[in-house]
Amino acid sequence: MEFEKTKKIKLLLNQSKTLSKIINTTLSDTSDVVGRYNSCVEYAKSYNRLLKRSYDILDNTEDLVFYKLKNLSPDNMTWPQQKTLMESVLTNLEFLLSNLSSSLEFVEDEFNNLENFIRTKLRSALFSFPEKELDIQNALESLFIGRGWSKGIDYDREAGKFNFSGREYIPDFIIPNLRLAIEVKLIRKGRKSKIIEEINADVSAYSKQYSKQMYIIYDLGEIRDEIEFRRDIELLDDDIRVLVIKH
């Protein structure tokens, strides 16, 4: 199972913020200086562990310092040296936090931008009445191509096959950079309940394989209350989006 990138970033952010808070508390302590900075090496080790776990998330880690701590002990350091190390760890931890935050903002911004792009452009990309979901899928792919995306790099279609609970799943589209699966649904008369069942099944399955999910619902007049239709599905997770496109 793939790691869910967004959740991993959020976890590392929380852990990094906790470590930063602890170090700041230690540095601002006004008690006796003797022994105050004895945890400096342990803090550096904690920072190193966080940095290692960030390597597969961040695009550029060259400027982030990794501490060489072999044979280093607070017992053979003066308290000014201990304090200097602790302050250095805090500084580099702030750089790590900044990079993690930027990475998270990029993923979330791209997700929101893609949602808005599809919401505003898909209807106009359909030049005739859609008879089947394939018509909508083709229109969506034409939008991706018009955006300058390359198949197999920026997006892929009917790829990313996996098995869940004895059933095979193949997303209509995947956006690898966002770990996003996209499903297209066409709602015509009498199909609303069936589509909701399909989406609920897909949500459970795709959550094991993808960080984000998007359900594009092309409605031929069956959805009266769009907010109600979207609410129960989207409430499950902020990384699940339901776009209702009216014909």
C-alpha positions as a Markdown table, in Angstrom:
| # | Residue | x | y | z |
|---|---|---|---|---|
| 1 | Met | 0.0 | 0.0 | 0.0 |
| 2 | Glu | 1.3 | 3.5 | -0.9 |
| 3 | Phe | 2.0 | 6.0 | 1.8 |
| 4 | Glu | -0.6 | 8.8 | 1.8 |
| 5 | Lys | 1.6 | 11.8 | 1.2 |
| 6 | Thr | -0.6 | 14.5 | 2.6 |
| 7 | Lys | -1.2 | 12.6 | 5.9 |
| 8 | Lys | 2.5 | 11.9 | 6.2 |
| 9 | Ile | 3.4 | 15.5 | 5.8 |
| 10 | Lys | 0.8 | 16.5 | 8.4 |
| 11 | Leu | 2.2 | 13.9 | 10.8 |
| 12 | Leu | 5.8 | 15.1 | 10.3 |
| 13 | Leu | 4.6 | 18.7 | 10.7 |
| 14 | Asn | 3.0 | 18.0 | 14.0 |
| 15 | Gln | 6.0 | 16.1 | 15.3 |
| 16 | Ser | 8.4 | 18.8 | 14.2 |
| 17 | Lys | 6.2 | 21.5 | 15.8 |
| 18 | Thr | 6.2 | 19.5 | 19.1 |
| 19 | Leu | 10.0 | 19.1 | 19.0 |
| 20 | Ser | 10.4 | 22.8 | 18.3 |
| 21 | Lys | 8.1 | 23.7 | 21.2 |
| 22 | Ile | 10.1 | 21.5 | 23.6 |
| 23 | Ile | 13.4 | 23.0 | 22.5 |
| 24 | Asn | 12.1 | 26.5 | 22.8 |
| 25 | Thr | 10.9 | 25.7 | 26.4 |
| 26 | Thr | 14.3 | 24.4 | 27.3 |
| 27 | Leu | 16.1 | 27.4 | 25.9 |
| 28 | Ser | 13.8 | 29.9 | 27.7 |
| 29 | Asp | 14.2 | 28.1 | 31.0 |
| 30 | Thr | 15.6 | 30.6 | 33.6 |
| 31 | Ser | 16.7 | 28.0 | 36.1 |
| 32 | Asp | 20.4 | 27.1 | 36.9 |
| 33 | Val | 22.4 | 26.8 | 33.7 |
| 34 | Val | 24.2 | 23.6 | 34.9 |
| 35 | Gly | 22.5 | 20.6 | 33.2 |
| 36 | Arg | 19.9 | 22.7 | 31.4 |
| 37 | Tyr | 21.2 | 21.8 | 27.9 |
| 38 | Asn | 22.1 | 18.1 | 28.6 |
| 39 | Ser | 19.3 | 17.1 | 26.1 |
| 40 | Cys | 21.0 | 18.8 | 23.2 |
| 41 | Val | 22.2 | 15.5 | 21.5 |
| 42 | Glu | 18.9 | 13.8 | 22.0 |
| 43 | Tyr | 17.2 | 16.8 | 20.3 |
| 44 | Ala | 19.6 | 16.6 | 17.5 |
| 45 | Lys | 18.9 | 12.8 | 17.1 |
| 46 | Ser | 15.1 | 13.5 | 17.1 |
| 47 | Tyr | 15.6 | 16.1 | 14.4 |
| 48 | Asn | 17.8 | 13.7 | 12.3 |
| 49 | Arg | 15.0 | 11.1 | 12.4 |
| 50 | Leu | 12.4 | 13.6 | 11.2 |
| 51 | Leu | 14.7 | 14.8 | 8.4 |
| 52 | Lys | 15.3 | 11.2 | 7.3 |
| 53 | Arg | 11.5 | 10.6 | 7.1 |
| 54 | Ser | 11.2 | 13.8 | 5.0 |
| 55 | Tyr | 13.5 | 12.7 | 2.2 |
| 56 | Asp | 10.8 | 11.0 | 0.1 |
| 57 | Ile | 8.4 | 13.9 | 0.5 |
| 58 | Leu | 10.5 | 17.0 | -0.1 |
| 59 | Asp | 11.8 | 17.8 | -3.6 |
| 60 | Asn | 15.0 | 19.5 | -2.3 |
| 61 | Thr | 16.7 | 18.6 | 1.0 |
| 62 | Glu | 20.2 | 19.6 | 0.0 |
| 63 | Asp | 20.1 | 22.7 | 2.2 |
| 64 | Leu | 18.9 | 20.9 | 5.3 |
| 65 | Val | 21.6 | 20.0 | 7.8 |
| 66 | Phe | 22.0 | 16.4 | 9.0 |
| 67 | Tyr | 24.0 | 16.2 | 12.2 |
| 68 | Lys | 26.9 | 13.8 | 12.6 |
| 69 | Leu | 26.5 | 12.7 | 16.2 |
| 70 | Lys | 28.8 | 9.7 | 16.4 |
| 71 | Asn | 30.8 | 9.7 | 19.7 |
| 72 | Leu | 29.2 | 13.1 | 20.6 |
| 73 | Ser | 28.0 | 13.2 | 24.2 |
| 74 | Pro | 26.8 | 16.1 | 26.4 |
| 75 | Asp | 29.3 | 14.8 | 29.0 |
| 76 | Asn | 32.3 | 15.9 | 26.9 |
| 77 | Met | 30.7 | 19.3 | 26.0 |
| 78 | Thr | 30.7 | 22.5 | 27.9 |
| 79 | Trp | 27.3 | 24.1 | 28.6 |
| 80 | Pro | 27.9 | 26.9 | 26.0 |
| 81 | Gln | 28.7 | 24.1 | 23.4 |
| 82 | Gln | 25.5 | 22.3 | 24.4 |
| 83 | Lys | 23.5 | 25.5 | 24.1 |
| 84 | Thr | 25.0 | 26.3 | 20.7 |
| 85 | Leu | 24.1 | 22.8 | 19.4 |
| 86 | Met | 20.5 | 23.1 | 20.7 |
| 87 | Glu | 20.1 | 26.5 | 19.1 |
| 88 | Ser | 21.4 | 25.1 | 15.8 |
| 89 | Val | 19.0 | 22.2 | 16.0 |
| 90 | Leu | 16.1 | 24.7 | 16.5 |
| 91 | Thr | 17.2 | 26.8 | 13.6 |
| 92 | Asn | 17.4 | 23.8 | 11.2 |
| 93 | Leu | 14.1 | 22.5 | 12.5 |
| 94 | Glu | 12.5 | 25.7 | 11.5 |
| 95 | Phe | 13.8 | 25.3 | 8.0 |
| 96 | Leu | 12.4 | 21.8 | 7.9 |
| 97 | Leu | 9.1 | 23.0 | 9.1 |
| 98 | Ser | 9.0 | 25.7 | 6.4 |
| 99 | Asn | 9.8 | 23.1 | 3.7 |
| 100 | Leu | 7.1 | 20.7 | 4.9 |
| 101 | Ser | 4.5 | 23.5 | 5.1 |
| 102 | Ser | 5.4 | 24.6 | 1.6 |
| 103 | Ser | 5.1 | 21.0 | 0.3 |
| 104 | Leu | 1.7 | 20.6 | 1.9 |
| 105 | Glu | 0.5 | 23.9 | 0.6 |
| 106 | Phe | 1.6 | 23.0 | -2.9 |
| 107 | Val | -0.4 | 19.7 | -2.8 |
| 108 | Glu | -3.5 | 21.3 | -1.4 |
| 109 | Asp | -3.3 | 24.3 | -3.8 |
| 110 | Glu | -2.9 | 22.1 | -6.8 |
| 111 | Phe | -5.9 | 20.0 | -5.7 |
| 112 | Asn | -8.1 | 23.1 | -5.3 |
| 113 | Asn | -6.9 | 24.5 | -8.6 |
| 114 | Leu | -7.7 | 21.3 | -10.4 |
| 115 | Glu | -11.2 | 21.1 | -8.8 |
| 116 | Asn | -12.0 | 24.7 | -9.9 |
| 117 | Phe | -10.6 | 24.1 | -13.4 |
| 118 | Ile | -12.8 | 21.0 | -13.9 |
| 119 | Arg | -15.9 | 22.7 | -12.4 |
| 120 | Thr | -15.7 | 25.7 | -14.7 |
| 121 | Lys | -14.5 | 24.0 | -17.9 |
| 122 | Leu | -16.1 | 20.5 | -18.2 |
| 123 | Arg | -19.6 | 21.5 | -19.3 |
| 124 | Ser | -18.3 | 23.6 | -22.1 |
| 125 | Ala | -16.0 | 20.8 | -23.3 |
| 126 | Leu | -19.1 | 18.6 | -24.1 |
| 127 | Phe | -20.3 | 19.5 | -27.5 |
| 128 | Ser | -23.3 | 17.1 | -27.5 |
| 129 | Phe | -25.6 | 15.4 | -25.1 |
| 130 | Pro | -23.6 | 12.7 | -23.2 |
| 131 | Glu | -25.0 | 9.2 | -23.7 |
| 132 | Lys | -22.5 | 7.4 | -21.5 |
| 133 | Glu | -19.7 | 8.0 | -19.0 |
| 134 | Leu | -17.1 | 7.5 | -21.8 |
| 135 | Asp | -18.3 | 10.8 | -23.4 |
| 136 | Ile | -17.5 | 12.7 | -20.2 |
| 137 | Gln | -14.2 | 10.9 | -19.7 |
| 138 | Asn | -13.2 | 11.9 | -23.2 |
| 139 | Ala | -14.1 | 15.5 | -22.6 |
| 140 | Leu | -12.2 | 15.5 | -19.3 |
| 141 | Glu | -9.1 | 14.1 | -21.0 |
| 142 | Ser | -9.3 | 16.8 | -23.7 |
| 143 | Leu | -9.2 | 19.4 | -20.9 |
| 144 | Phe | -6.1 | 17.8 | -19.5 |
| 145 | Ile | -4.4 | 17.8 | -22.9 |
| 146 | Gly | -5.5 | 21.4 | -23.5 |
| 147 | Arg | -3.9 | 22.3 | -20.2 |
| 148 | Gly | -0.6 | 21.0 | -21.5 |
| 149 | Trp | -0.6 | 17.7 | -19.6 |
| 150 | Ser | 1.1 | 14.6 | -20.9 |
| 151 | Lys | -0.5 | 11.2 | -20.5 |
| 152 | Gly | 1.6 | 8.8 | -18.5 |
| 153 | Ile | 3.4 | 11.8 | -16.8 |
| 154 | Asp | 0.9 | 14.4 | -15.6 |
| 155 | Tyr | -2.1 | 12.1 | -15.7 |
| 156 | Asp | -3.1 | 8.6 | -16.7 |
| 157 | Arg | -6.3 | 7.0 | -17.8 |
| 158 | Glu | -7.7 | 3.6 | -16.6 |
| 159 | Ala | -4.4 | 2.9 | -14.9 |
| 160 | Gly | -3.4 | 2.3 | -11.3 |
| 161 | Lys | -5.3 | -1.0 | -11.0 |
| 162 | Phe | -5.4 | -2.6 | -7.6 |
| 163 | Asn | -7.4 | -5.1 | -5.6 |
| 164 | Phe | -9.5 | -4.5 | -2.5 |
| 165 | Ser | -11.7 | -6.9 | -0.6 |
| 166 | Gly | -11.6 | -9.4 | -3.5 |
| 167 | Arg | -12.6 | -6.9 | -6.1 |
| 168 | Glu | -10.5 | -5.2 | -8.8 |
| 169 | Tyr | -10.5 | -1.4 | -9.0 |
| 170 | Ile | -9.3 | 0.8 | -11.9 |
| 171 | Pro | -9.7 | 4.6 | -11.5 |
| 172 | Asp | -11.0 | 6.5 | -14.5 |
| 173 | Phe | -8.0 | 8.8 | -14.1 |
| 174 | Ile | -5.1 | 9.2 | -11.8 |
| 175 | Ile | -2.9 | 12.3 | -11.1 |
| 176 | Pro | 0.3 | 10.8 | -9.8 |
| 177 | Asn | 1.8 | 14.0 | -8.4 |
| 178 | Leu | -1.2 | 14.5 | -6.2 |
| 179 | Arg | -1.8 | 10.8 | -5.5 |
| 180 | Leu | -5.3 | 11.5 | -6.7 |
| 181 | Ala | -7.9 | 9.1 | -8.2 |
| 182 | Ile | -10.7 | 10.5 | -10.3 |
| 183 | Glu | -14.0 | 8.8 | -11.0 |
| 184 | Val | -16.6 | 10.0 | -13.5 |
| 185 | Lys | -20.3 | 9.2 | -12.9 |
| 186 | Leu | -23.2 | 10.0 | -15.2 |
| 187 | Ile | -26.5 | 10.4 | -13.3 |
| 188 | Arg | -29.7 | 9.9 | -15.4 |
| 189 | Lys | -33.2 | 9.1 | -14.4 |
| 190 | Gly | -33.4 | 6.3 | -11.8 |
| 191 | Arg | -29.6 | 6.1 | -11.3 |
| 192 | Lys | -29.1 | 8.4 | -8.3 |
| 193 | Ser | -29.2 | 5.7 | -5.6 |
| 194 | Lys | -27.0 | 3.3 | -7.6 |
| 195 | Ile | -24.4 | 6.0 | -8.1 |
| 196 | Ile | -24.3 | 6.8 | -4.4 |
| 197 | Glu | -23.7 | 3.1 | -3.6 |
| 198 | Glu | -20.9 | 3.0 | -6.2 |
| 199 | Ile | -19.2 | 6.1 | -4.7 |
| 200 | Asn | -19.4 | 4.8 | -1.1 |
| 201 | Ala | -17.8 | 1.5 | -2.3 |
| 202 | Asp | -15.1 | 3.4 | -4.2 |
| 203 | Val | -14.3 | 5.7 | -1.2 |
| 204 | Ser | -13.4 | 2.8 | 1.0 |
| 205 | Ala | -11.3 | 1.2 | -1.6 |
| 206 | Tyr | -9.4 | 4.2 | -3.0 |
| 207 | Ser | -8.6 | 5.5 | 0.5 |
| 208 | Lys | -6.3 | 2.5 | 0.9 |
| 209 | Gln | -4.3 | 3.4 | -2.2 |
| 210 | Tyr | -4.6 | 7.2 | -2.9 |
| 211 | Ser | -4.3 | 10.3 | -0.7 |
| 212 | Lys | -7.0 | 12.2 | -2.5 |
| 213 | Gln | -10.2 | 11.3 | -4.4 |
| 214 | Met | -12.4 | 13.3 | -6.8 |
| 215 | Tyr | -15.8 | 12.2 | -8.0 |
| 216 | Ile | -17.1 | 14.1 | -11.0 |
| 217 | Ile | -20.9 | 13.7 | -11.1 |
| 218 | Tyr | -22.4 | 14.8 | -14.4 |
| 219 | Asp | -26.1 | 15.3 | -13.7 |
| 220 | Leu | -28.9 | 15.1 | -16.3 |
| 221 | Gly | -31.5 | 16.6 | -13.9 |
| 222 | Glu | -31.8 | 14.0 | -11.1 |
| 223 | Ile | -30.1 | 15.9 | -8.3 |
| 224 | Arg | -32.3 | 18.5 | -6.7 |
| 225 | Asp | -30.2 | 19.3 | -3.7 |
| 226 | Glu | -26.6 | 19.4 | -4.7 |
| 227 | Ile | -25.3 | 20.4 | -1.2 |
| 228 | Glu | -27.1 | 17.5 | 0.4 |
| 229 | Phe | -25.8 | 15.1 | -2.3 |
| 230 | Arg | -22.2 | 16.1 | -1.7 |
| 231 | Arg | -22.3 | 16.6 | 2.1 |
| 232 | Asp | -22.3 | 13.0 | 3.4 |
| 233 | Ile | -19.5 | 11.9 | 1.1 |
| 234 | Glu | -17.3 | 15.0 | 1.5 |
| 235 | Leu | -17.7 | 15.0 | 5.3 |
| 236 | Leu | -15.8 | 11.7 | 5.4 |
| 237 | Asp | -12.5 | 13.5 | 4.6 |
| 238 | Asp | -11.4 | 16.9 | 3.3 |
| 239 | Asp | -9.3 | 15.1 | 0.7 |
| 240 | Ile | -12.5 | 13.7 | -0.9 |
| 241 | Arg | -14.2 | 16.1 | -3.3 |
| 242 | Val | -17.5 | 15.7 | -5.1 |
| 243 | Leu | -18.1 | 17.9 | -8.2 |
| 244 | Val | -21.7 | 18.1 | -9.5 |
| 245 | Ile | -21.8 | 19.3 | -13.1 |
| 246 | Lys | -25.2 | 20.2 | -14.4 |
| 247 | His | -25.9 | 19.6 | -18.1 |
